[in-house]
């Protein structure tokens, strides 16, 4: 099995995704938030690139069946029900709801994965669930990090490394790309000090300056939302529900 890691979505050619299992990562905060919502009983998450797209989609839903969710440049969007803070996505708010979501980086990445055989949603909050699932698959793997503003983002790459680390313990014949090796090494060297590692990153500083340190702490909590999320036909659902 081959495993490639890409630091940003624009680095991936469409042909590289054919017949591959894609692992999509935006640790801070989109995939962490989606997984938290799924763990807390939301029906589904529908990611969109633009604010207007989300608003237009909402016209197809009953008033009480959906929530408008997301952010722009880490700030809540006026008129939306929820921001992109995973701490807001409690069961009393999201249970049974369709979440229409747009974010600055994370939801943009979904545009790049339409040619994949399957797409798995990944964060540190479900790292073991992802590793256990991938270890049973036959497809080659492509990890796509959302990045931040089109640039390398340490938080996403170290999350990829956390999964690669676990997979190398489970699989003997795993062929890693150079960035996969770097990601694994980064995780292994900082597994007990992830918060300290990220404190020096640009994305951490942007969120911290906006008063979102509790979000960061949550997103760094291993297996806080131990579910497997799958993106299929434009919708993110729990894996078991996506298959039905």
C-alpha positions as CSV (number, residue, x, y, z in Angstrom):
1,X,0.0,0.0,0.0
2,X,1.3,3.5,-1.0
3,X,0.7,6.5,1.2
4,X,1.1,10.1,0.0
5,X,0.7,13.2,2.1
6,X,0.0,16.6,0.4
7,X,0.4,19.8,2.4
8,X,-2.2,21.7,0.5
9,X,-5.1,20.6,-1.8
10,X,-3.7,22.5,-4.8
11,X,-0.6,20.2,-4.9
12,X,-2.8,17.2,-5.8
13,X,-3.6,16.4,-9.4
14,X,-7.0,14.9,-10.0
15,X,-5.5,11.8,-11.7
16,X,-3.7,11.0,-8.4
17,X,-7.0,10.5,-6.6
18,X,-8.5,7.9,-8.9
19,X,-9.1,4.6,-7.1
20,X,-7.5,6.1,-4.0
21,X,-8.9,6.5,-0.4
22,X,-8.5,10.1,0.5
23,X,-8.0,11.3,4.1
24,X,-9.0,14.9,4.4
25,X,-7.6,16.9,7.3
26,X,-8.3,20.4,8.7
27,X,-7.4,20.0,12.4
28,X,-8.1,23.7,13.3
29,X,-11.0,23.5,12.9
30,X,-13.3,22.2,10.2
31,X,-12.8,18.5,10.3
32,X,-12.6,18.5,14.1
33,X,-16.0,20.4,14.2
34,X,-17.6,18.1,11.7
35,X,-16.6,15.0,13.6
36,X,-17.8,16.5,16.9
37,X,-21.2,17.3,15.3
38,X,-21.5,13.7,14.0
39,X,-20.5,12.3,17.4
40,X,-23.2,14.5,18.9
41,X,-25.9,13.2,16.7
42,X,-26.2,15.5,13.7
43,X,-27.9,14.0,10.7
44,X,-25.2,15.1,8.2
45,X,-22.9,17.9,7.2
46,X,-22.9,19.5,3.8
47,X,-19.7,21.4,3.1
48,X,-19.8,24.4,0.7
49,X,-17.1,26.7,-0.6
50,X,-19.0,30.0,-0.4
51,X,-21.3,31.7,2.0
52,X,-23.9,32.4,-0.7
53,X,-23.9,28.7,-1.6
54,X,-24.8,27.7,1.9
55,X,-27.6,30.3,2.0
56,X,-29.0,29.1,-1.3
57,X,-28.9,25.5,-0.1
58,X,-30.9,26.3,3.0
59,X,-33.9,27.2,0.8
60,X,-34.3,23.5,0.1
61,X,-34.8,22.6,3.8
62,X,-37.5,23.0,6.4
63,X,-36.8,25.8,8.7
64,X,-36.1,23.7,11.8
65,X,-34.2,20.9,10.0
66,X,-30.9,22.7,9.3
67,X,-28.3,25.0,10.8
68,X,-26.1,27.5,9.0
69,X,-22.6,26.9,10.2
70,X,-19.1,28.2,9.6
71,X,-16.6,31.1,9.6
72,X,-14.6,33.5,7.6
73,X,-11.1,34.3,8.7
74,X,-11.8,32.6,12.1
75,X,-14.8,34.9,12.8
76,X,-18.5,33.9,13.0
77,X,-20.6,34.7,10.0
78,X,-23.4,37.2,10.5
79,X,-26.8,35.5,10.5
80,X,-25.4,32.0,10.9
81,X,-26.5,29.7,13.8
82,X,-23.1,28.4,14.7
83,X,-19.5,29.4,14.1
84,X,-16.7,26.9,13.5
85,X,-16.0,26.3,17.1
86,X,-16.4,22.5,17.9
87,X,-17.4,23.5,21.4
88,X,-20.6,24.9,20.1
89,X,-21.7,21.7,18.4
90,X,-23.4,20.1,21.4
91,X,-26.0,17.4,21.1
92,X,-28.8,19.8,22.2
93,X,-28.0,22.0,19.3
94,X,-27.1,19.6,16.5
95,X,-28.9,16.3,17.1
96,X,-31.0,15.4,14.1
97,X,-30.0,18.5,12.1
98,X,-28.5,18.9,8.7
99,X,-25.5,21.3,9.0
100,X,-24.8,23.5,6.0
101,X,-21.2,24.6,6.5
102,X,-18.7,26.9,4.9
103,X,-15.2,27.7,6.2
104,X,-12.1,29.6,5.1
105,X,-9.9,26.5,4.4
106,X,-11.5,23.2,5.3
107,X,-14.7,23.2,3.2
108,X,-12.7,24.5,0.2
109,X,-10.7,21.3,0.1
110,X,-13.8,19.2,-0.6
111,X,-13.8,20.6,-4.1
112,X,-10.6,18.7,-4.8
113,X,-11.7,15.1,-3.9
114,X,-14.5,14.3,-6.3
115,X,-12.4,11.8,-8.2
116,X,-11.4,9.7,-5.1
117,X,-12.8,6.2,-4.5
118,X,-13.7,7.3,-1.0
119,X,-13.1,10.2,1.3
120,X,-12.5,9.9,5.1
121,X,-12.7,12.9,7.4
122,X,-9.8,13.1,9.8
123,X,-8.6,15.0,12.9
124,X,-6.8,14.1,16.1
125,X,-10.3,13.8,17.7
126,X,-10.8,10.6,15.7
127,X,-7.3,9.5,15.0
128,X,-7.6,5.9,16.2
129,X,-10.9,5.3,14.4
130,X,-9.3,6.5,11.1
131,X,-6.1,4.4,11.6
132,X,-8.1,1.3,12.4
133,X,-10.3,1.7,9.3
134,X,-7.4,2.5,6.9
135,X,-5.5,-0.5,8.1
136,X,-8.2,-2.8,6.8
137,X,-8.4,-1.1,3.3
138,X,-6.8,-2.2,0.0
139,X,-6.7,1.1,-1.8
140,X,-3.6,3.3,-1.8
141,X,-3.9,6.3,0.5
142,X,-3.8,10.0,-0.2
143,X,-3.8,12.4,2.8
144,X,-4.8,15.9,1.8
145,X,-4.2,18.7,4.3
146,X,-6.4,21.8,4.0
147,X,-3.6,24.1,4.9
148,X,-4.1,27.8,5.8
149,X,-4.7,30.3,3.1
150,X,-3.1,28.1,0.5
151,X,0.0,27.6,2.7
152,X,1.5,24.7,4.6
153,X,0.0,24.3,8.1
154,X,1.8,22.5,10.8
155,X,-1.4,21.4,12.6
156,X,-2.7,19.5,9.6
157,X,0.7,17.8,8.8
158,X,1.2,16.6,12.3
159,X,-2.3,15.2,12.3
160,X,-1.4,13.2,9.2
161,X,1.7,12.1,11.0
162,X,-0.3,10.8,13.9
163,X,-2.3,8.5,11.5
164,X,0.8,7.4,9.6
165,X,2.5,6.6,12.9
166,X,-0.3,4.3,13.8
167,X,-0.5,2.7,10.4
168,X,3.2,1.8,10.4
169,X,2.5,-0.2,13.6
170,X,-0.3,-2.0,11.9
171,X,1.0,-2.6,8.3
172,X,4.2,-4.1,7.1
173,X,4.3,-3.2,3.5
174,X,3.5,0.5,3.7
175,X,5.3,2.7,1.1
176,X,5.6,6.3,2.4
177,X,6.1,9.4,0.4
178,X,8.8,11.9,1.7
179,X,6.2,14.2,3.3
180,X,4.5,11.2,4.9
181,X,7.9,10.3,6.5
182,X,8.4,13.9,7.6
183,X,4.8,14.1,9.0
184,X,5.3,10.9,11.0
185,X,8.7,12.1,12.3
186,X,7.1,15.4,13.3
187,X,4.4,13.7,15.2
188,X,6.7,11.2,16.9
189,X,9.0,13.9,18.1
190,X,6.2,16.0,19.6
191,X,3.4,13.5,20.4
192,X,3.5,14.5,24.1
193,X,4.0,18.2,23.4
194,X,1.6,19.0,20.5
195,X,0.4,22.2,22.1
196,X,3.9,23.4,22.5
197,X,4.6,22.5,18.9
198,X,1.7,24.4,17.5
199,X,2.2,27.5,19.7
200,X,4.8,28.6,17.2
201,X,2.6,28.1,14.2
202,X,0.9,30.9,12.3
203,X,-2.6,29.3,12.4
204,X,-2.3,28.8,16.2
205,X,-1.4,32.4,16.7
206,X,-4.3,33.6,14.6
207,X,-6.8,31.5,16.6
208,X,-5.3,32.3,19.9
209,X,-5.4,36.1,19.2
210,X,-9.1,35.7,18.4
211,X,-9.6,34.1,21.9
212,X,-10.0,30.6,20.7
213,X,-7.4,28.7,22.8
214,X,-10.1,26.4,24.2
215,X,-11.0,25.3,20.7
216,X,-7.3,24.5,20.1
217,X,-7.1,22.5,23.3
218,X,-10.1,20.5,22.3
219,X,-8.9,19.8,18.8
220,X,-5.7,18.4,20.2
221,X,-7.5,16.0,22.4
222,X,-6.9,12.5,21.0
223,X,-10.1,10.6,20.3
224,X,-12.5,13.2,21.7
225,X,-14.9,12.3,19.0
226,X,-14.1,8.7,18.1
227,X,-16.3,8.3,15.1
228,X,-15.6,7.6,11.4
229,X,-16.9,10.3,9.1
230,X,-17.2,9.7,5.3
231,X,-17.8,12.2,2.5
232,X,-20.0,10.8,-0.2
233,X,-22.2,12.5,-2.9
234,X,-21.5,15.9,-1.4
235,X,-22.4,14.9,2.2
236,X,-20.5,14.0,5.3
237,X,-22.1,11.3,7.4
238,X,-21.1,8.6,9.8
239,X,-19.6,5.7,7.9
240,X,-22.3,3.2,8.7
241,X,-25.0,5.7,7.6
242,X,-23.2,6.6,4.4
243,X,-23.2,3.0,3.3
244,X,-27.0,2.6,3.8
